[in-house]
Amino acid sequence: MKDEAIPEETAFGLIRAAIGRATPPRMDGSRWEAAARWAEDARVGGFLHAAFSSAVGPDSEPARALDRARRRESAAFLRRSCPMAALLRALVEAGTVPIAFKGLGAAFRYYESPDLRPIGDIDLLFRPEDMDRAARAAESAGFTRASNDPAVLDYEDRESHHRTFLHPQGGVFEAHNALSHDISYDACREIVSAAGGGEILGVRVLFCSPEHLWAVLAAHMAASSPGNTWRWLLDLALISGHRSYAPDWHSAAGFCERHGLQVFAAAAAEALRRHLDAGPPAWFSERMLAALDRRERRALAPVLDQGISGCDGGRLAAARRLAGRPVRKGTGFLGYLWPHPGLVCIELGVRSDSPAFPLHRLRHLWRRAARAVGSLI
């Protein structure tokens, strides 16, 4: 994780207190100001403000310190609400069936108010046959493609699991026809078939089941580390302990085993247990660990020893692929080492028409090969 103005354990203590797993820490005014700066940077300030306002009062020192972060996050949510609602209406009117997952699914189902969970990208999952209609609907709502690089457009239209759009106020919208490379098409079909009804900003949409949302977020957090670990851990903790929409852990375990997601589930479960005193029951973690092969165990060992700071997403992903776990078609180990040039452009922030692109291609190969070798030693 990147450096913070407060110790990492203090940050975890704040989140534990906010989800009811501990009492709010005792700190003087300057420490609360430092905590508020950290919370604003981690984009959990609104959630902490609401929790501490309820627990110790709206005029308490924690609530006053966190008020600025809360107001900024609420303003950002309001600014994005109109284009987000317009997008959802356009998608439904076009005959698509959008499924909310990742941050969007968590915000509108697991938080007391959706503006307490800042949303990065607007992530929606569609049936593959709905992707072209979804793209036209997004454009009708004022969203445009995020890149004009021909390699990126070709990759997104033919091979990628999503297409990316931008809006001046609505931010980034990602239309997915599948999930990450480590989640197979069979897993995606299972997720789509189990999705249930709900509502976002007055528009009827579908939501991932609690079991599937937990597994998807666990895989995303573990494979994408460091990322915004605080938000993902908070999402997973709230899903794990929700009164109405908590996962059926036997179903979640079966889903992870069928689709080879055990190493990600084990990493997320250990991070939740160690840092937030939350997460699935102990037997779930034991079952996930028992299913790992030696490569996955080796890649997971730093997480078991250090917690989330020991999580190397690239190493976990490489280990599970070398273990022969299911991946999306066309993204096996060779595809991992030498992917579509459009993906190289996205991951390195370069253009395919740059004279230096061949060098960038080799640099990308070297980086991925190093990750794969790291999973073996």
C-alpha positions in Angstrom: 0.0 0.0 0.0 1.1 3.6 -0.5 2.3 5.7 2.4 -0.5 7.3 4.6 -0.6 10.1 7.1 -1.6 7.6 9.8 -0.3 4.2 10.6 -1.9 1.3 8.7 -3.2 -0.3 11.8 -4.9 3.0 12.8 -6.6 3.0 9.4 -7.8 -0.6 9.9 -9.0 0.4 13.4 -11.1 3.2 12.0 -12.8 0.8 9.5 -13.3 -1.9 12.2 -15.0 0.7 14.4 -17.2 1.9 11.5 -18.5 -1.6 10.8 -19.1 -2.2 14.5 -16.2 -4.5 15.2 -14.4 -2.2 17.6 -14.9 1.1 19.5 -13.7 4.4 17.8 -10.1 5.0 18.6 -9.1 7.8 21.1 -7.1 10.4 19.3 -6.5 14.1 19.8 -7.6 16.8 17.3 -4.5 16.7 15.1 -4.7 12.9 14.8 -8.3 13.1 13.7 -7.4 15.7 11.1 -4.7 13.3 9.8 -7.2 10.5 9.8 -9.7 12.6 7.9 -7.1 13.4 5.2 -6.3 9.7 4.9 -10.0 8.9 4.7 -10.6 11.4 2.0 -7.7 10.1 0.0 -8.9 6.5 0.4 -12.4 7.6 -0.4 -14.0 6.1 2.7 -14.6 9.5 4.5 -18.3 9.6 3.9 -18.8 6.1 5.3 -16.7 6.8 8.4 -18.5 10.1 8.9 -21.9 8.5 8.8 -20.8 5.7 11.2 -19.2 7.9 13.8 -22.0 10.5 13.6 -24.3 7.7 14.5 -22.1 6.2 17.2 -20.7 9.2 19.0 -22.8 12.1 17.7 -22.8 14.5 14.7 -21.0 17.2 16.8 -18.2 14.8 18.0 -14.6 15.4 17.1 -14.5 12.5 14.6 -17.6 13.6 12.8 -16.4 17.2 12.6 -13.0 16.1 11.2 -14.6 13.9 8.6 -17.3 16.4 7.5 -15.3 17.8 4.6 -14.7 14.3 3.1 -18.4 13.5 3.5 -19.5 16.7 1.7 -17.0 16.2 -1.2 -18.1 12.6 -1.7 -21.8 13.6 -1.6 -21.2 16.3 -4.2 -19.4 13.9 -6.5 -22.2 11.4 -6.2 -24.8 14.1 -7.0 -22.8 15.3 -10.0 -22.8 11.8 -11.5 -26.3 10.9 -10.6 -28.1 12.6 -13.6 -25.8 11.1 -16.4 -25.9 7.8 -14.6 -29.7 7.7 -14.5 -29.8 8.8 -18.1 -27.5 6.0 -19.1 -29.5 3.4 -17.2 -32.8 4.6 -18.8 -31.2 4.5 -22.3 -29.9 1.0 -21.7 -33.3 -0.3 -20.5 -35.2 1.4 -23.3 -32.8 -0.1 -25.8 -33.9 -3.6 -24.6 -30.7 -4.5 -22.8 -30.6 -6.1 -19.3 -27.9 -4.4 -17.3 -26.5 -6.2 -14.2 -24.9 -4.0 -11.5 -21.8 -5.5 -10.0 -18.5 -4.4 -8.4 -18.8 -0.9 -6.8 -22.1 -0.1 -8.3 -23.7 -3.2 -7.1 -22.2 -2.8 -3.6 -23.2 0.9 -3.3 -26.9 0.5 -4.0 -27.4 -2.7 -2.0 -25.0 -2.8 0.9 -24.5 0.8 2.0 -27.0 2.8 4.1 -27.0 5.4 1.3 -25.3 4.9 -2.1 -23.3 8.2 -1.8 -21.4 6.6 1.1 -19.6 4.4 -1.4 -17.8 6.5 -4.0 -18.1 4.8 -7.4 -15.1 4.7 -9.6 -16.3 3.3 -12.9 -19.9 2.6 -13.7 -19.6 -1.2 -14.2 -22.5 -3.0 -15.8 -22.6 -6.6 -17.1 -24.5 -7.5 -20.2 -25.3 -10.6 -22.2 -22.8 -10.8 -25.1 -25.6 -10.3 -27.7 -26.6 -7.0 -26.0 -23.2 -5.3 -26.3 -23.8 -3.4 -29.5 -27.1 -2.2 -28.3 -25.5 -1.1 -25.0 -22.8 0.8 -26.9 -25.4 2.7 -29.0 -27.5 3.4 -25.9 -24.5 4.8 -24.1 -23.7 7.1 -27.0 -27.3 8.3 -27.1 -26.9 9.2 -23.4 -23.8 11.4 -24.1 -21.0 8.8 -23.5 -18.2 8.5 -26.0 -15.5 5.8 -26.5 -12.5 6.4 -24.2 -9.9 5.8 -26.8 -9.5 6.4 -30.5 -6.5 4.2 -30.9 -7.4 1.6 -33.5 -5.6 -1.2 -31.6 -7.5 -0.4 -28.4 -10.9 -0.2 -30.3 -10.2 -3.5 -32.0 -9.2 -5.2 -28.7 -12.3 -3.9 -26.9 -14.7 -4.9 -29.8 -13.2 -8.3 -30.5 -11.3 -9.7 -27.5 -11.8 -7.6 -24.4 -14.4 -8.3 -21.7 -15.5 -4.7 -21.8 -15.8 -1.5 -23.8 -14.9 1.8 -22.1 -16.9 5.1 -22.5 -16.4 8.5 -21.0 -18.9 11.3 -20.0 -17.9 14.8 -18.9 -19.9 14.5 -15.6 -20.7 10.8 -15.5 -17.1 9.7 -15.6 -16.1 6.2 -16.9 -18.7 3.6 -18.0 -17.5 0.1 -18.7 -19.9 -2.2 -20.5 -18.9 -5.8 -19.8 -19.8 -8.9 -21.6 -17.6 -10.9 -19.2 -15.5 -10.2 -16.1 -11.8 -10.3 -15.6 -9.4 -12.7 -17.4 -9.4 -15.0 -14.4 -13.2 -15.5 -14.4 -14.3 -17.9 -17.1 -17.2 -17.5 -19.5 -18.9 -20.4 -17.7 -18.7 -18.4 -14.4 -20.1 -15.4 -16.1 -23.1 -17.3 -17.5 -23.8 -18.6 -14.0 -23.6 -15.0 -12.6 -26.0 -13.8 -15.3 -28.5 -16.6 -14.8 -28.6 -16.0 -11.0 -29.0 -12.2 -11.1 -32.0 -10.7 -9.3 -34.1 -7.6 -9.7 -33.4 -4.2 -8.0 -33.4 -0.5 -8.6 -30.8 2.2 -9.1 -31.8 5.8 -9.3 -35.4 4.9 -10.1 -34.5 2.5 -12.9 -35.1 -1.3 -12.7 -31.9 -3.3 -13.2 -30.5 -6.6 -12.1 -28.0 -7.2 -9.3 -25.5 -10.1 -8.9 -26.4 -12.6 -6.2 -24.5 -12.0 -2.9 -22.4 -15.1 -3.4 -21.3 -14.0 -6.9 -20.7 -10.4 -5.9 -18.5 -11.4 -3.0 -16.5 -13.8 -5.2 -16.1 -11.3 -8.0 -15.0 -8.5 -5.6 -12.6 -10.9 -3.9 -11.0 -11.9 -7.2 -10.9 -8.3 -8.3 -9.2 -7.1 -5.0 -6.7 -9.9 -4.8 -5.7 -9.9 -8.5 -5.6 -6.1 -8.9 -3.7 -5.2 -5.7 -2.7 -2.7 -4.5 -5.6 -0.7 -6.1 -8.0 0.9 -3.7 -7.8 -1.9 -1.1 -9.6 0.0 1.6 -12.8 0.3 -0.4 -12.8 -3.3 -1.6 -12.2 -4.6 1.9 -15.0 -2.5 3.2 -17.3 -3.8 0.4 -16.4 -7.4 1.2 -16.9 -6.8 5.0 -20.3 -5.2 4.5 -21.5 -8.0 2.1 -20.2 -10.7 4.5 -22.2 -9.4 7.4 -25.3 -7.9 5.8 -28.6 -8.8 7.5 -30.7 -9.1 4.3 -28.2 -9.9 1.5 -25.4 -11.9 3.1 -23.9 -14.7 1.0 -24.9 -18.3 1.4 -21.3 -19.4 2.1 -21.8 -23.0 0.9 -23.0 -21.6 -2.4 -20.1 -19.2 -2.5 -17.6 -22.0 -1.8 -19.1 -24.1 -4.5 -18.9 -21.3 -7.0 -15.2 -20.6 -6.2 -14.3 -24.3 -6.5 -16.2 -24.8 -9.8 -14.4 -21.8 -11.4 -11.0 -22.1 -9.8 -11.2 -18.9 -7.7 -10.0 -20.4 -4.4 -6.7 -18.6 -4.1 -8.5 -15.2 -4.5 -11.2 -16.2 -2.1 -8.6 -17.4 0.4 -6.6 -14.1 0.1 -9.7 -12.0 0.7 -11.0 -14.1 3.6 -7.6 -13.9 5.3 -7.4 -10.1 4.8 -10.9 -9.6 6.3 -10.2 -11.9 9.2 -6.8 -10.4 10.1 -7.6 -6.7 9.5 -11.3 -6.2 10.1 -12.4 -9.2 12.2 -15.0 -9.8 9.5 -15.6 -12.1 6.5 -16.7 -15.6 5.9 -16.8 -18.4 8.6 -13.5 -20.2 9.4 -14.6 -23.4 7.6 -14.9 -21.4 4.3 -11.2 -20.3 4.5 -10.1 -23.8 5.4 -12.0 -25.2 2.4 -10.5 -22.7 0.0 -7.0 -23.4 1.4 -7.4 -27.1 1.1 -8.1 -26.8 -2.6 -4.9 -25.0 -3.5 -2.0 -26.5 -5.3 1.6 -25.9 -4.3 2.1 -22.9 -6.6 -1.0 -21.2 -5.3 0.0 -21.9 -1.7 3.4 -20.4 -2.3 1.9 -17.3 -3.9 -0.6 -16.9 -1.1 2.0 -17.4 1.7 2.9 -13.7 2.1 -0.8 -12.9 2.6 -1.1 -15.5 5.3 2.0 -14.0 6.9 1.6 -10.3 6.4 -2.1 -9.7 5.5 -3.1 -7.5 2.6 0.3 -5.8 2.4 1.7 -9.1 1.3 -0.8 -9.5 -1.5 0.8 -9.6 -5.0 -2.0 -9.7 -7.5 0.1 -10.6 -10.4 1.7 -13.5 -8.6 -1.6 -14.9 -7.4 -3.1 -14.7 -11.0 0.0 -16.3 -12.5 0.0 -19.1 -9.9 -3.6 -20.0 -10.5 -3.1 -20.1 -14.3 0.0 -22.3 -13.9 -2.2 -24.5 -11.7 -4.5 -25.0 -14.7 -7.5 -23.1 -13.3 -10.3 -22.0 -15.7 -9.8 -18.7 -17.5 -11.6 -16.9 -20.2 -11.2 -18.5 -23.6 -8.1 -17.2 -25.4 -6.4 -16.0 -22.2 -4.4 -19.0 -21.3 -0.8 -18.8 -20.2 0.6 -18.0 -23.7 -2.2 -15.4 -24.1 -1.2 -13.9 -20.8 2.4 -13.5 -21.9 1.6 -12.2 -25.4 -1.8 -10.5 -25.4 -3.5 -8.3 -28.0 -1.6 -5.1 -28.7 -4.6 -3.1 -27.6 -4.2 -4.5 -24.1 -0.5 -3.5 -24.1 -1.6 0.0 -25.0 -4.2 0.1 -22.2 -1.9 -1.3 -19.5 1.2 0.8 -20.4 -0.7 3.9 -21.4 0.9 4.0 -24.9 -0.4 4.2 -28.5 -0.1 1.4 -31.0 1.0 3.9 -33.7 4.0 5.1 -31.7 7.4 4.3 -33.2 8.4 3.0 -29.8 5.5 0.5 -29.6 7.7 -2.5 -30.3 9.9 -1.7 -27.3 6.8 -1.2 -25.2 5.6 -4.6 -26.4 8.8 -6.2 -25.2 8.7 -4.4 -21.9 5.2 -5.7 -21.3 6.3 -9.3 -22.2 9.2 -9.0 -19.7 7.0 -7.7 -16.9 4.5 -10.5 -17.4 7.2 -13.2 -17.7 8.8 -11.9 -14.5 5.5 -12.2 -12.7 5.1 -15.8 -13.9 8.6 -16.7 -12.8 8.0 -15.1 -9.5 5.0 -17.4 -8.9 7.4 -20.4 -9.2 10.1 -19.4 -6.8 
